[in-house]
Structure formats: C-alpha cells, structure tokens
Amino acid sequence: METKSAVRILSALAQETRLSLFRLLVQAGPAGLAAGELAERLAIPASTLSFHLKELAHADLVNARQEGRFVIYAAQFATMNALLSFLTENCCGGNPCAPVCTPACSAHEEYPS
C-alpha cells in the first residue's frame, strides 16, 4: 500500500459516524447489512448515512450489492488488512506482525481473496 492510499483510508475513518459505521460492518462480516438496518442501528437519517457510505466507498472500505429491493453494504476486509499491514510493516524490529482479519463466511458465501 502506498502512503497516499493509507492517508485516504485513514481520512475516511477520521470521523465519528464513519468509524462507527465501518466497525458495525466489520462486526457484520462478509454478509453485510442493509442500508435501512445501518441507519436504524446508528440512529441517523438515510441522507446522512448515504453521505458517509459514499466517503467509505471512495476509500474502498465498503462495497454495496443489490439484493432484491435492498442495498447491502459490507466492509472491504482486503482494504482493512492492507492498511493494518502497512501500519505494522516496520514493527517489532522489522519483523511485521501482519495482523490479518479473516471473517467467518456464511455457508452460502465465499470470502473473496
């Protein structure tokens, strides 16, 4: 990961609502959550949610997919792991810890590598 990419990602997360939103999506795993569920859990209006999701998507931290009449948002674990690796690549005397998150997948879903 390049420094500019890390700065873009960290900038997207440097806001209370977006950080809460991303953490909620990480907890949800690859299955993600519907936009309405996100708005309800965070107690924010749909327009505010949309603004914050756009910022996270621009940083490649979330993706969206259509399921029937619902839009489901999910965390981009590959981006999160790349950021964690970037932040820790020089830790421990040059022996990176390489924290990696591999979310549990549901039975009908595969985690994209």
C-alpha atoms as an extended CHARMM CRD file, in Angstrom:
* protein
*
       113  EXT
         1         1  MET       CA              0.0000000000        0.0000000000        0.0000000000  PROA      1               0.0000000000
         2         2  GLU       CA              1.2230000000        3.4660000000       -0.8110000000  PROA      2               0.0000000000
         3         3  THR       CA              1.2490000000        6.2630000000        1.7400000000  PROA      3               0.0000000000
         4         4  LYS       CA             -1.3400000000        8.2560000000       -0.2410000000  PROA      4               0.0000000000
         5         5  SER       CA             -3.7650000000        5.3330000000       -0.1200000000  PROA      5               0.0000000000
         6         6  ALA       CA             -3.2480000000        4.9340000000        3.6270000000  PROA      6               0.0000000000
         7         7  VAL       CA             -3.8970000000        8.6390000000        4.1620000000  PROA      7               0.0000000000
         8         8  ARG       CA             -7.1150000000        8.4560000000        2.0860000000  PROA      8               0.0000000000
         9         9  ILE       CA             -8.3460000000        5.4740000000        4.1180000000  PROA      9               0.0000000000
        10        10  LEU       CA             -7.4080000000        6.9830000000        7.4630000000  PROA      10              0.0000000000
        11        11  SER       CA             -9.0710000000       10.2690000000        6.4550000000  PROA      11              0.0000000000
        12        12  ALA       CA            -12.2940000000        8.4190000000        5.6780000000  PROA      12              0.0000000000
        13        13  LEU       CA            -12.2070000000        6.7860000000        9.1110000000  PROA      13              0.0000000000
        14        14  ALA       CA            -11.3020000000       10.0050000000       10.9390000000  PROA      14              0.0000000000
        15        15  GLN       CA            -14.9290000000       10.9050000000       11.5790000000  PROA      15              0.0000000000
        16        16  GLU       CA            -17.0420000000        9.5030000000       14.3990000000  PROA      16              0.0000000000
        17        17  THR       CA            -20.0470000000        8.3490000000       12.3600000000  PROA      17              0.0000000000
        18        18  ARG       CA            -17.9350000000        6.7820000000        9.6030000000  PROA      18              0.0000000000
        19        19  LEU       CA            -15.7550000000        4.9680000000       12.1180000000  PROA      19              0.0000000000
        20        20  SER       CA            -18.8600000000        3.6280000000       13.8870000000  PROA      20              0.0000000000
        21        21  LEU       CA            -20.3600000000        2.6280000000       10.5550000000  PROA      21              0.0000000000
        22        22  PHE       CA            -17.2250000000        0.7970000000        9.4390000000  PROA      22              0.0000000000
        23        23  ARG       CA            -16.8720000000       -1.0020000000       12.7740000000  PROA      23              0.0000000000
        24        24  LEU       CA            -20.5090000000       -2.1010000000       12.5490000000  PROA      24              0.0000000000
        25        25  LEU       CA            -19.8960000000       -3.5060000000        9.0720000000  PROA      25              0.0000000000
        26        26  VAL       CA            -16.7550000000       -5.3040000000       10.2310000000  PROA      26              0.0000000000
        27        27  GLN       CA            -18.7950000000       -6.9140000000       13.0210000000  PROA      27              0.0000000000
        28        28  ALA       CA            -21.4270000000       -7.9730000000       10.4800000000  PROA      28              0.0000000000
        29        29  GLY       CA            -18.8140000000       -9.8300000000        8.4320000000  PROA      29              0.0000000000
        30        30  PRO       CA            -18.9750000000      -10.5120000000        4.6860000000  PROA      30              0.0000000000
        31        31  ALA       CA            -22.7690000000      -10.8180000000        4.7450000000  PROA      31              0.0000000000
        32        32  GLY       CA            -23.0020000000       -7.0850000000        5.4800000000  PROA      32              0.0000000000
        33        33  LEU       CA            -26.0980000000       -5.1540000000        6.4780000000  PROA      33              0.0000000000
        34        34  ALA       CA            -28.9250000000       -3.4440000000        4.6200000000  PROA      34              0.0000000000
        35        35  ALA       CA            -28.8080000000        0.3390000000        4.4320000000  PROA      35              0.0000000000
        36        36  GLY       CA            -32.0180000000        0.6460000000        6.4570000000  PROA      36              0.0000000000
        37        37  GLU       CA            -30.5820000000       -1.5340000000        9.2070000000  PROA      37              0.0000000000
        38        38  LEU       CA            -27.4320000000        0.5920000000        9.3100000000  PROA      38              0.0000000000
        39        39  ALA       CA            -29.4370000000        3.8060000000        9.5800000000  PROA      39              0.0000000000
        40        40  GLU       CA            -31.5700000000        2.3260000000       12.3420000000  PROA      40              0.0000000000
        41        41  ARG       CA            -28.6550000000        0.9680000000       14.3750000000  PROA      41              0.0000000000
        42        42  LEU       CA            -26.7360000000        4.2340000000       14.1430000000  PROA      42              0.0000000000
        43        43  ALA       CA            -29.8760000000        6.3590000000       14.5830000000  PROA      43              0.0000000000
        44        44  ILE       CA            -29.0590000000        8.5860000000       11.6100000000  PROA      44              0.0000000000
        45        45  PRO       CA            -31.1950000000        9.7530000000        8.6670000000  PROA      45              0.0000000000
        46        46  ALA       CA            -30.8560000000        7.9430000000        5.3260000000  PROA      46              0.0000000000
        47        47  SER       CA            -29.3470000000       11.0250000000        3.6690000000  PROA      47              0.0000000000
        48        48  THR       CA            -26.6220000000       11.2450000000        6.3210000000  PROA      48              0.0000000000
        49        49  LEU       CA            -25.9420000000        7.5270000000        6.0170000000  PROA      49              0.0000000000
        50        50  SER       CA            -25.6470000000        7.8420000000        2.2500000000  PROA      50              0.0000000000
        51        51  PHE       CA            -23.0950000000       10.6500000000        2.5820000000  PROA      51              0.0000000000
        52        52  HSD       CA            -20.9310000000        8.6210000000        4.9720000000  PROA      52              0.0000000000
        53        53  LEU       CA            -21.1910000000        5.4190000000        2.9280000000  PROA      53              0.0000000000
        54        54  LYS       CA            -20.0680000000        7.3570000000       -0.1420000000  PROA      54              0.0000000000
        55        55  GLU       CA            -16.9600000000        8.5210000000        1.7120000000  PROA      55              0.0000000000
        56        56  LEU       CA            -16.1600000000        4.9890000000        2.8750000000  PROA      56              0.0000000000
        57        57  ALA       CA            -16.7410000000        3.5930000000       -0.6130000000  PROA      57              0.0000000000
        58        58  HSD       CA            -14.4440000000        6.2490000000       -2.0960000000  PROA      58              0.0000000000
        59        59  ALA       CA            -11.7140000000        4.9640000000        0.2580000000  PROA      59              0.0000000000
        60        60  ASP       CA            -12.5240000000        1.3670000000       -0.8390000000  PROA      60              0.0000000000
        61        61  LEU       CA            -13.5680000000        0.4440000000        2.7030000000  PROA      61              0.0000000000
        62        62  VAL       CA            -17.0940000000       -0.7200000000        1.8150000000  PROA      62              0.0000000000
        63        63  ASN       CA            -18.8990000000       -2.1840000000       -1.1510000000  PROA      63              0.0000000000
        64        64  ALA       CA            -22.5730000000       -2.3920000000       -1.9930000000  PROA      64              0.0000000000
        65        65  ARG       CA            -24.6660000000       -5.0520000000       -3.6330000000  PROA      65              0.0000000000
        66        66  GLN       CA            -28.3240000000       -5.2130000000       -4.5630000000  PROA      66              0.0000000000
        67        67  GLU       CA            -30.4160000000       -7.9820000000       -3.0230000000  PROA      67              0.0000000000
        68        68  GLY       CA            -33.9820000000       -7.6430000000       -4.1950000000  PROA      68              0.0000000000
        69        69  ARG       CA            -35.1660000000       -4.2330000000       -3.0870000000  PROA      69              0.0000000000
        70        70  PHE       CA            -32.3800000000       -3.8590000000       -0.5120000000  PROA      70              0.0000000000
        71        71  VAL       CA            -28.8840000000       -2.4590000000       -0.8620000000  PROA      71              0.0000000000
        72        72  ILE       CA            -26.4870000000       -4.4310000000        1.3050000000  PROA      72              0.0000000000
        73        73  TYR       CA            -23.2130000000       -2.8580000000        2.4110000000  PROA      73              0.0000000000
        74        74  ALA       CA            -20.1890000000       -4.8660000000        3.5420000000  PROA      74              0.0000000000
        75        75  ALA       CA            -16.7270000000       -3.9870000000        4.7820000000  PROA      75              0.0000000000
        76        76  GLN       CA            -13.8350000000       -4.4860000000        2.3780000000  PROA      76              0.0000000000
        77        77  PHE       CA            -11.6420000000       -6.7200000000        4.5200000000  PROA      77              0.0000000000
        78        78  ALA       CA             -8.8480000000       -6.7460000000        1.9410000000  PROA      78              0.0000000000
        79        79  THR       CA             -8.5060000000       -2.9540000000        2.2460000000  PROA      79              0.0000000000
        80        80  MET       CA             -8.6390000000       -3.1080000000        6.0360000000  PROA      80              0.0000000000
        81        81  ASN       CA             -5.9620000000       -5.8220000000        6.1030000000  PROA      81              0.0000000000
        82        82  ALA       CA             -3.7680000000       -3.9050000000        3.6720000000  PROA      82              0.0000000000
        83        83  LEU       CA             -3.9720000000       -0.8390000000        5.9200000000  PROA      83              0.0000000000
        84        84  LEU       CA             -3.1400000000       -2.8900000000        9.0180000000  PROA      84              0.0000000000
        85        85  SER       CA             -0.1660000000       -4.4350000000        7.2230000000  PROA      85              0.0000000000
        86        86  PHE       CA              1.0060000000       -1.0020000000        6.0660000000  PROA      86              0.0000000000
        87        87  LEU       CA              0.7610000000        0.3800000000        9.6020000000  PROA      87              0.0000000000
        88        88  THR       CA              2.6660000000       -2.5280000000       11.1190000000  PROA      88              0.0000000000
        89        89  GLU       CA              5.1790000000       -3.3960000000        8.4020000000  PROA      89              0.0000000000
        90        90  ASN       CA              8.1020000000       -1.9690000000       10.3780000000  PROA      90              0.0000000000
        91        91  CYS       CA              7.0450000000       -3.0100000000       13.8510000000  PROA      91              0.0000000000
        92        92  CYS       CA              8.8890000000       -5.4860000000       16.0320000000  PROA      92              0.0000000000
        93        93  GLY       CA             12.3440000000       -4.5980000000       14.7190000000  PROA      93              0.0000000000
        94        94  GLY       CA             11.4480000000       -5.1350000000       11.0750000000  PROA      94              0.0000000000
        95        95  ASN       CA              9.5770000000       -8.4000000000       11.6490000000  PROA      95              0.0000000000
        96        96  PRO       CA              5.9880000000       -7.4170000000       10.8260000000  PROA      96              0.0000000000
        97        97  CYS       CA              3.2360000000       -8.8010000000       12.9970000000  PROA      97              0.0000000000
        98        98  ALA       CA              0.9470000000       -8.8750000000        9.9560000000  PROA      98              0.0000000000
        99        99  PRO       CA             -2.4050000000       -8.6510000000       11.7250000000  PROA      99              0.0000000000
       100       100  VAL       CA             -4.9430000000      -10.0700000000        9.3450000000  PROA      100             0.0000000000
       101       101  CYS       CA             -8.6670000000      -10.4250000000        9.7140000000  PROA      101             0.0000000000
       102       102  THR       CA            -10.3080000000      -13.3760000000        8.0400000000  PROA      102             0.0000000000
       103       103  PRO       CA            -14.0210000000      -13.0650000000        8.7160000000  PROA      103             0.0000000000
       104       104  ALA       CA            -16.1330000000      -16.1520000000        9.0760000000  PROA      104             0.0000000000
       105       105  CYS       CA            -18.2220000000      -16.7280000000        5.9720000000  PROA      105             0.0000000000
       106       106  SER       CA            -21.7590000000      -17.9470000000        5.9200000000  PROA      106             0.0000000000
       107       107  ALA       CA            -22.3680000000      -21.3890000000        4.4770000000  PROA      107             0.0000000000
       108       108  HSD       CA            -23.5250000000      -19.9970000000        1.1010000000  PROA      108             0.0000000000
       109       109  GLU       CA            -20.8330000000      -17.3810000000        0.7070000000  PROA      109             0.0000000000
       110       110  GLU       CA            -17.1190000000      -17.3700000000       -0.0050000000  PROA      110             0.0000000000
       111       111  TYR       CA            -14.7080000000      -14.7180000000        1.2330000000  PROA      111             0.0000000000
       112       112  PRO       CA            -13.0080000000      -13.0600000000       -1.7360000000  PROA      112             0.0000000000
       113       113  SER       CA             -9.2280000000      -13.1370000000       -1.5210000000  PROA      113             0.0000000000
